[in-house]
Amino acid sequence: SAARARIRKDKSRVLTVGAGNQSPPLETLVRAGLEACRAGLLGANAIGRSTTNFSLEALRVWGNRLHGSRDKDSWERVFTPGARLWRGLTSINEYVEHYGTGGGLSRPLFAEFLAEAGAALGSASYRALGERYAELGRAWSELADAALPGDIPAMREAKELLARRSELMHSDVPDATDEVRGTWGRLDELAAAAQERFPLSDSAVADLRADLQRRVLALHAAEVAAHDALTATLKGSSRR
């Protein structure tokens, strides 16, 4: 009750889900889920700005803005060296690897679903698609790692702290509160130090942005190709 009351807009409401009268065939459920995923990656059924912010097109826009862009929202203008760039780089690592994604921006999790669905339904197409998204997951994790170069002590420490905090918050480690609090505190100290003196030179910052741009644009192309394969797989299964 105390936990629910913390979010006042929810008015302490609780939702329960009862059992249905009947379960549709597994293949119908799998296909419906994949159709929703396919549409969602195009920005369908989204709310407000999320129509574009969480679509595949957003990856292309983000990649273009990372380096050499004259866009008003380019990283050169918005994420200047200091607190802003530090927050931008640590956020790439955190939100790709740790923020409820299971790592790799949820692509490995999706790959596991496709592999399981392929085994249950005897579908080689689903299994092949799963292998494709597993590879995408690895590329997303490589992007997250590259955002905080390991040869820069402060960035390496931040990356390790983000991983440790996520591990503590998603496990049953007893009495972890103090250590979690400590990771938050140390991350704040590193951010303050980066604001005072950023750990990369201007030329190194430009090189890092260029590398991240290359990775993001390559990911966008691979994501579009995987989405096309998903669409083709769904069309093929509908003709059976």
N, C-alpha and C positions, 0 to 999 in steps of 0.2 A: 504493500500500500504506500509506503514511504517513497519507494522508487518510482511508482507510477505518478505520484503527486508532484514529483520534481518537474515534470513537463506539463505546465499548466494548460496549454492549449489542448492537450489530449483529455483533460477533465477526468483523469483517473479511469478512463474507459478500458474495458477488457473485452477482447474478441475471442469467441470460441467457435470452432468449426466442427460441425457434426458430420457423421458418416453419411455418405450418399446412399441412395437406394441401389444403385448399380454402378459398376465401373466400366467405362468404354474400353474397347480393345487396346492393348498396349501400343500397337502400331499407330492407332488414331491419336493417342496421347503424345507419342514421340513426334509425330508429324505436326501436330498443333503447336507444340513447343518450339520446334524448329522454324515454323512459319512466323511465329511471333518474334523470334530472334532475328530472322532474315529481315523482317519489316523494321524492327527496332534499329538495326544497323543503318538503315536508310533515313532514320529520323521519324518514322511513322508512329502515330499514337503517342507522341511526346507532348509535353506541356511547356508552353512558353519558349524560352530560349533553348531549352534542352532539345528542341527539334533539330537544331544545328550543332549544339555543343557536344552531343553524344552520338553523332553520326560518323560514318567513315569520312565524309567530306571534311569534318572538323580536323581530322588528322592531316589532310593536305594543307589546310589553312594554317594550322599550327606549325607544320614543317616549314612552310614558306616564311613565316614570321620569325623563325628562330635566328636567321642570319641573312644579312644583306638585303633586308626589306625596307621599303619606304613607307610601309603601312603605319598608321598612327598607333597601332597596337603591336608594333614590332618589338622583339625582345631588346634590341638596342635602346629603344626609347623607354619601355616599361620596366624592364628588369636590368636596371643599371647596376654595376658592381657595388656591393654593399648589402644591406639588409634585404633588398628586393630580389637581387639575383640569388643570394643564399637561399631565400625562401622558395624561389622558383626551382632551383636545382634539387633541394632536399624534397620538395613536393613531388617531383618526377619520381624519385626513388620510393618515397613513401606510398604514393597512390598507385603505382604500378605493382609494387611488391607486397605491401603490408596492409593496405586499407580495405580489409575484407575481400581481397581478390584471391587469396590462396597462392599468390605469386604469378608473375607473367600476365598481369591484367586479366586474370580469370581464364585465359586461353587454355592452360593445362586442365583446368577443371572442366571446361567445355569439351576438351579432347577426351577426357575420361568418360563423360556422358555419351559421346558418340561411339566410343569403343564398346561401352556396355550395351548401348542400344543395338549396335551392329551384331554383337554376340547373341543378344536375346532374340533378335529378329532375323538372324542369318543374313545380314546385309553387308556385303563387301564394300559397298559405296559409303556407308556410314563409317566403317572402320578406316577406309582410306582418308575420308574427310577428317577423322579424328587425328590421324598422323599429321595431317596438314596443320591443324590448329595446335598440336603439340609443338611443332617447329616454330609456329608464330609465338607461342609462349616463351620459348627459349630466346627468341629475338627481342621480345619485350623485356625480359629479365636482363639481357645484355644492355639494353638502353638504360634501364634503371641503374645498373652498375656503372655505366659510363658517365652518368650525370654527376657522380661524385667520385672523381678519379682517385684510385687507391694510393697513388704516389704523392698525394697532398695530405699530410698528416691530419689536418682538421677535417677534411672531407672524408677521409677514411674512418676517422673516429665517429663522425656523424652517421655514416652508413652503418657502422657496427651498432651504434646506440639505437638507431631506428629498428634494426633487426631484433635486438635484444628486447626492446620495449614491446614490440609486436609479439614476440615469443612469450613474454610474461603475461601479456593481456589476453592471450588466446590459449592459455594452458592452465593447469590446476596446481601451479607452483604455490605452496603454502607460504603465507606471510610475505607475499611479493610486493605489497603496497609501498614499502620504503624504497625498494630498488626501482620500481616504476617511477616513483616521485623523483628519485635521483637521476634517472635518465632524462626526464623532462627538464630538470634543473640544468644538467650539463648541456643539453641541446640548446637551451636558452642562452647559456654562457657562450657557446660556440657561435650562435647567431649574433650576439652582441659584439663578439670579437671580429666577426666578418663585417659588421657594420662600421666598426672602427678602422679596420684594415683588412681588405679582402685578400684571401690567400692566393690569388692568381693575378698575374700582371694583365694589363689590357690586351696585349697580344695573345696571351694564353687563353683569356676569356673568349676572344674572337675565334681562336682555333677550336675551343670546346663547343661553342655554339655551332660552328660549321660541321663538326663531327656529329653533334646531336641532330642537326638538320638532315644530314645524309641518312642517318639511321631512321628518323621519323618518316622521311619521304619513301624510303625503301619499305618500311613497315606499312605505309599507306598502300603502296602498290601490291604488296603481298596480301594485305587484308582484302583489298578489292578483288583480287584473283580468288581468294578463298571464298568470298561471298558469292562470286559467280559460280564456283563449284558447288556451294550449298544450294543455290537456286536451281542448278542443273540436276542435282541429286533429288531435290523435291519434285521437280517436274517429272523425272524418271520414275519415281515411286508412285506418282499419281496415275501413271499410265498402266500400272500393273493391275 
